[in-house]
Structures are given as C-alpha cells and as structure tokens.
Amino acid sequence: MIRETHHIPADTAGTSHELTILRFKPDQPAAKIYLQAALHADEQPGMLVLHHLIQMLTDAEKENRLLAEFVVLPMVNPLGMAHLAFGKHRGRYHPLNGLNYNRGWPDLDAMIHGKDADFASQLTDDAEHNQQMIRQAVKQALDHQSPKTALDRLRHMVMAEAYDADMVLDLHCADDALNHIYIVPQLMPEYQDLSDWMQSAATMTAEDSGGGSFDEVWPALWLKLARRYPDAAWPDVMLAATLEYRGEDAVDDQLNRQDAVNLYQFLMGRGYIAGKQTDLPSPAAQPTPLTGVEYLRAERPCVVVFQKPLGAMVKTGDVIAELLSLEGDDAFTGKTELRAGTDGIFFDRSLIKLAWPGHIVAKIAGKTPLVDDGYLLAD
C-alpha cells in the first residue's frame, strides 16, 4: 500500500486541508477500482467501512491476491470536515457558497466537447481503443484547468483520480435509514449482486437525478458518447454507484466491519480479488425508479412520532407518522396523520424529530413513478 498526503491550500490565509489517498497496485492490474467516503463529511459510517476494507486489501496484497488496482480515499472531503459550529459538525454544504458537496459535479461530455471538438474521425469499431482515447481527452481537459478555490482544487484532484477507473463507489449514509443504493438504470440488473451483498432495502435508478451527483458523472460520459457517436464501438457502461450505509448514527465497529466483508466479497465475485467467496447472500430488493420515491414532508412546525418502523412495506393511505402540533388552537393537544401516498418500502426517515414546514419526514421507495423527471433528490 502506498499512502499519499496532499495539502490543499484553504480559502483563508495560513490554513490548508489534508487529503489522504491509499493505493494498492499489483503488477499488471486487470482494472482500476476507486472508492471514497465522506463526500458529505458529516456521514461517517462509510469511513469505518473503508477502514476495515483497507485492512482486508492490505492482507490480500501481502498474499498476492489483488488482481486490480485499488485507489481509496477514506475521507474525501477534508473541507467539510472542518465545518464545526456551536458544538455540531456540519459537513454537507460548503459554507462559503451553500453548495451541496455532492451536487453540481462537471459534465465530462460537455468538458471534452468544448470549442466544437469532435471525435468522430478518431473513433473506430474497437471499444477499448475508443475508451482509451476518450480517457486521454478527459485527462487533457483536466490538465488544462486551473482551479482557484479550495473546493475547485479538491474536486479537480478527485476527478483526476477517478476519471480512468473501471468502478467508482461513493460511500454515504442517510439520516436514519436502511442500506440503499443509487445507480443508473443501465447497470441493472447486471449489478444485482452489489445490491445482494449490500443487502440493499431499496436500489433506486435514474440516469440523471437533476443534481449532478458524483456517481452519475462517470456513466453519464459513456452514455452520452454512445448517443453522440452511435456508429462507434463503446465499452459496457462502467459501474458507478452511491452506497448509502444506513444512518448518521450507524457508526458501529462490528456492523461496519461486516459491511466491509460484504463489499470485499462483492469485489472478489467480480474477479478483482483472488479467493473463494463465502456463501452467497440472500436476494435483496429489485431496482425501482428514483421517480417512484415519495418524500413525505411536514406542513407546519411539529414533533414527529413515527407509527411505522423502518423496513415496513406500506400501502397507500397507511399512517407513517403522527405530527404533534406546536402552535395554534390544537397546540400540544392535537396530532395530524402523515399518510403514505404510494405503495413501497419505508426505507429512510428523519433523525431530527422536530420538523418544520417542508422538512422531509420519511421516504418511501415504490415501483410506480410519481414524477416524470426534474430534480429527483432530497437536497
């Protein structure tokens, strides 16, 4: 394992941020696997998952069982780690501009096609040749950038590590949730084994969630290229996914070590680590569209009292929570019912029980699309 420490100048004088990159690179690797955690810096379960996975990769490296290069960024957002205020850690939004750290990542297709660039004459019927040519174009585009702010420098550094990966896994967590996955629909059901090993309660698919999330950057490039140049040969869409490991309070050594074991077993099954898998996991949820997720919101200030447990399969009309009124004629004596508007699994809920108008109280993943497109995420 090679450990690299990069210092990123901060936006304030006299300070900097530290980014750690761990590399495992065997001779003649068959692929490159990129893993990161804590892009939302206030989400720590993934950091502990990668802590355990790093030890497993270290052992496999000593035994010459690594068949792929692994690049691991266990704390990918040192900027967000610095956001401490009034006894709390706030690591989801950049305090200078309010940007969600997992939104607004660049469109690589647009990046390499700037100034009316066209690759048609260079493309062939050899998918590997075309892939390498496009990756070189991405590298050149990145090399010509001159990031100025700390956030831009960090993003530039991260993209320079991930642009040529064959698999990108971005580890997150939700508020209070069961394991779940966000992935483009073109990768399912091929990667149902990822859902199974993760024991994902909901695997939600969207090609474009509307937010420019990190995991969508990589497959979007190849999907757009295939449409732009339909006569050229292209490789299979690369695996990129957001893996949501439960909730913010699910930092548990035993639990997250098992998560790492399961992730290791998935990688082994995909041929990136030599060895024999343990017994296969039980089947997890089949994919459902991200457009089928219902966000149940509070309409007034209230205290949330859940009536259904996480993991409940609910029907339209089921009472998910009761909301204790805090103002008006029924303050402290009245409750209103928050009911499901779709059939599906109740997989995510607010960790904060004091809600305000518009606050997302619960999420239900259903099979029936509720919207056509647009912004599909809960920011």
N, C-alpha and C positions, 0 to 999 in steps of 0.2 A: 504494500500500500504506500502510495506517495501522498503526503499531506502538503497542500499549498495554502498559504495565507496571503490574501490580497488586501491591501489597505486602500479604501475608497475615501478620498477627501470629502468631508462633510460640507454642507452649505453654510456652516458657521465657522468663523476663524478659530484655529487652534484645536480642532476636533477632526476625527476620522472614524470610519466604520471598518470592521474586520470581517471579511468573507473567507470561510474555510471550504476548500474543495478537496475531497478524498478521491484518489484514483486507484483503480485496480486494473492492470492491463497485462494480460498474458501475451505470449508470443502468438502472432497471427490470430487475433480475435475474430470470431465469426460475425460479431455485431457490436454495437455500442448501446449501452443501456444507461439512461440518465434518470436519476431520482433526486427529488428535492422535497423539503418540508419547511413549513412555517413561512410560506409566502405571505399569508395572513399571520403576522408574527405573534398574535395572541392565541394561536391554535397550536398547542404543544404535543398532543398525542403522537403526531407523525414524527416528531423529533426523537421520541423514545422508541418508536418502531424502527427508525433508521439506526439508532444506537445499537439495537440488538442485531439488525441485519448487517451492519458493518462488521460486527464480531464474527458472524457466520461467513461473510465473504472473506474475511481475514483467514479463517480456518481453511476455507476451500482453496484459497490462494496458496497456502502452505502445502496443501495436498495436491497442487497442480490440477484442480478440478474446475477452474474457471475457464469457460470457453468463449466468453465475451468480455469486452471492456466495460467496466462499471465506473461511472462518474457520479459521485454522491455529494450533494450539498445539503447537509443536515439542518442548517439554519440559513436559508437562502436570503433572508431579508433582515440584515443587521440594522437597517434604517428603522424598521418597525419595532425592533427590539428595544430601541432607545426611547420609545414613547411612554414614559411613566409620568402620571399626573395624579396628584391628590390621592396617593395610595393605591392607584389602579394602573394596570397595563393596558394601553390602547394601541393595538398594532395592526388594525385593519385598514386604516385610511392614512394617507400622507398628511401630516398636519399643516403643511405649507399650502397645498392646493386642494385638499379634500379628496384626492383621487383614491379610489379603492385599489390596493396594490395588485389585485387580480382582475383588473379591468383595463381596457384600452391598450392592450399589447399590439405591436405592429402587425400589419397585413403584409406578409412576406411576398405574396404575389405582386402586390402593388409596389413594394420596395424594389424588386428586381426589374420591374417593367417601367420604371421611371424614365422620363425623356424619350418616350415612344420606343423603348427597347423591344426587340422581337427575337425570339429564339428559334423560329420555325425552320430556318435553313440549317441549324445545327443539330436538330433533333433527328433521331433515327428510329429504327424498329428494335433497337437494343435498349431495354428498360434500364439496365444497370448503367449504361453509358449516359443516358438522359438524366438519371438520378445524380450521378457524379457531376455532370455539367451544371445542373441547377444548384447543387450544393456549393459548387465553386462560385456561382453567381451570387448566392446569398452571402458567402464569405466575403467576396469583394465588396458587396454593398455595405456590409457591416464594417469592413476595414476602412471604408471611406467616410464613415460617420465620425463626428467629433462631439461626443456627449459633453454637456456642460454641467448640469446639476448632478447632485449625488444620486438621485433616483435614476436619471438617464444613464449614468455610469454603471450603476448596478444592473439595470436591465440590459445594457449593452454587453456586459460581462457574462450575464446568464445566457443570453441568446447565443453568444459566441461559443458557449459550452454545449448547448443543446441542438444547434442547427443541423448537425450531421449525425444525430442519434437515430437509432432504429426503433427505440422505445423511449417514451417520456412519461414518467409517472410523477404526478404532483400530489403530495400528501397533505390533506387538510383535515378539519373536523367541523362539525356544525355546533349549534348551541347545546342542545340536549337531544341526541338522536341515536338511531341505529346505523350501522355501517351502510353506506350507499355510494354510488358511482355516477359520475357524469362522463359521457362518451359520445362520439359521433355515431349516427346510426349505421354508417357503412362498415363499422367494425364489429357489429353484432349480427348474428350470434357467434361469429368466429371466436370471439374472446369471452364466451360464456364461462370458460374455465377461470378467468380472472374474477368474475362475479362469484363463482362457486367457492374458490379458495378464500375470497374475502368474506364469504357469507353475507353478501350484499342484500339488504332488505328491499332495496329499490335501485335499479340500474336505469338511469334516465338518459335518453338520447336526444341530441339536437345537433345539427350541423353548424348552426350559428345561433347562439343564445342571445345575441344582440349586445353583449358586453365586452367582446374582445378578450375573453378569458385566456390565460396562459396555455391551457391544454388544447384549445381549439386552434392555436396558431399553426401547429405543425401539420396535422392532417389537412387543414384548410388549404395550405400551399399546394399539396398534390391534387386535391380535388379540383381546385381552380385551374391548375395547369392542364389536367385531363380534359376539362371543358374548353379551355382556350386553344389547345392543340390536340384535337380529337384523333388525328391520324398518327400521332406518335405513340410509342410504347411507354407505359409507365409502370413502376413497381406497385405492389399492393399498398394500400393506404397504411401508413405506419401507425402503430399503436401509441396513442396518447390519451390519457385519462386523468381525471381528478378522482382521487380516492379519499372519501370522507370517513375518517375513523371516529365514529360516534360523536361525543360532545366535548366541550372545553374541559369538563372536569374528569374526563376519562383517561387521565394520565395514571396508568397502573402498570407496575413492572411485569406482573405475571400476564395480564391481559395483552399488553402491547408486545411482549415477547412472543406470545402465540400469534399475534398479527404478523410479526416478522417471520416466524416459522412458516406461516401460510404463504406469505409473499415469496419467500425463498423456494417453497415447493412449487409455486406457480412458475417461477423462473427456471427451475430445474425441469419441469414438464415441458417448457418451451425450448429446451436444449441449450440454455445459456450457462448451465452449471452441470457438470457430470455427476451422476449418482442416481440412486434409486429412490423414487418417490415413496412416501408413506401411502397409506390407504387414501383413496380419493375422497374429497369432501362430498357431503350431500348436496344435491342441486339447490341453487339459490334462485332468487326471483328472476323471471324472464324480463327482458327490457321493455320499458314503457316510454312513451314520448314525453319529453320535458314539457311540451304544451299541455300535457294531461295533469300537471301538478297544480293543485289548488292551494292557494295561500289564504288561510283564514286570518282575518285581521280584526282587531278591536276597533270599535267605532267611537268610544269615549273612554276617559280615564277609568280604570278598573283594576281589580285584583283577579288574576286568573286562577280558577280552581278546575283542574283537569278531571274529566269524568271517564276518559278512556286511557288505557296505558299505551305507551309506545309499542308498535308492532301489531296493534289491533287492526283487523280487516274490517273496515267500516262501510256502511251503506249510506246513500244519500238520505239526509234527514237525521242521522244519528247525532246525538249530543256529544260533542268532543270536549267542551269545557263550559263551565258556568262562569259568568263575569260579574263579580261583586261591584255594585255601583258605589262610587265615591263622591258623587255630587248630585244635586237635585233633590226632588221630593222623596226619591227612594234610596238616598244615600245611606249606605251601611245596613239597609234592611231589604233591599231588592237585588235580585240577580237576573241577568238575561242569559239565554242559552245560545251558544255558538255551535251551529249545526254543520255537518258535512254537506257540501254541495255536489259531491261526486262519490262514486264507489272506488275504494282503493285501500292502500295501506297507510296508516298514520305512522310516519317514519321520523318526524322531526318536530320539535316543539321548543318554545321559548324557555330559556333558562331563567330569564327575568320574569317574575310573576306580577310585577306592577307594570301594567300596559298603558299605552297612550293611543290616541286616535291614529289609525294606520299601522300600528305595531303588529307585526306578524306573530300570531299566537301559535299556529300549528300549520304543518304542511302534510298534504295527502297526495300520494302518487297514484294516479289512476291510469287506466288504459284509454279513456276517451278524451280526445283533445278538447280543451276548454277555450283555447285561443288559436289563431292561425299562425302568427309569428310575432316579431317585435322583440321587446325586451322581456326575456323569459326568466330572469334571475331575481332573487330577492337580494337587493344590494345591502 
